[in-house]
């Protein structure tokens, strides 16, 4: 197990407000939610988590970034005695996963369904009609070799944006369409730039997450009775294309008619990271979803 770095923000309203746990995406960290944490803390106690190998959390031994141990890390954190967010017996909480972080959130919800009050999925979903990609052994060996080549290259702080970006390009590639501003955060107080990911970890996590299909958590309304909201960005950077959106909306209507609490909401103009590009709309959607649960 990995002891996860985290940031806890107490609720500015009721001291016993429900807990809201946010899980970041691949190559990111809990700090990605910095611009919404205070607004969310008006109605909830907020916990921003750095998943293993990301942000301030240690790397996993043997590069183990399977979803099950990552979810177990989160559960271990939430049940750690003496913390202000330790779950009491019978307590449940609101859970959000952004992008790849939603895979960890789904895995957690499957393993610990009784502790989940609501599940919010920010711009990520697995299409049940599309088989999960399962690389063969040769592909895995290539990925592990690439990861080993990146190991030790992680440099968390750079004096300038250009230096941080050059490092990112050299280690993670320069594929078109990548929004590099989602990978780096500028510290306005010092002007330094902090890279939020370790490139060799990103290689392995991407491999492990590609083989997982958590769609049954969405469709099994009897076993997973907590409400699920898919929050989709409205622009072309969204991970949910038009065909998948139509399918999810159709499924949500059908499950709602059968008593399942599932919904899809599109934030017009928002990018893949809705919380970064449209923070006010993101907060409003979270608050309304939680209030209706």
Secondary structure as GFF3:
##gff-version 3
##sequence-region A 1 293
A	DSSP	beta_strand	6	9	.	.	.	ID=ss1
A	DSSP	beta_strand	19	23	.	.	.	ID=ss2
A	DSSP	three_ten_helix	30	33	.	.	.	ID=ss3
A	DSSP	alpha_helix	37	40	.	.	.	ID=ss4
A	DSSP	beta_strand	45	49	.	.	.	ID=ss5
A	DSSP	three_ten_helix	61	63	.	.	.	ID=ss6
A	DSSP	alpha_helix	67	78	.	.	.	ID=ss7
A	DSSP	beta_strand	93	98	.	.	.	ID=ss8
A	DSSP	alpha_helix	101	111	.	.	.	ID=ss9
A	DSSP	three_ten_helix	113	115	.	.	.	ID=ss10
A	DSSP	beta_strand	116	122	.	.	.	ID=ss11
A	DSSP	alpha_helix	137	150	.	.	.	ID=ss12
A	DSSP	beta_strand	157	158	.	.	.	ID=ss13
A	DSSP	alpha_helix	161	172	.	.	.	ID=ss14
A	DSSP	three_ten_helix	180	182	.	.	.	ID=ss15
A	DSSP	beta_strand	184	186	.	.	.	ID=ss16
A	DSSP	beta_strand	193	195	.	.	.	ID=ss17
A	DSSP	alpha_helix	199	210	.	.	.	ID=ss18
A	DSSP	alpha_helix	215	219	.	.	.	ID=ss19
A	DSSP	beta_strand	227	233	.	.	.	ID=ss20
A	DSSP	alpha_helix	242	257	.	.	.	ID=ss21
A	DSSP	beta_strand	262	267	.	.	.	ID=ss22
A	DSSP	alpha_helix	274	277	.	.	.	ID=ss23
A	DSSP	alpha_helix	279	292	.	.	.	ID=ss24
###
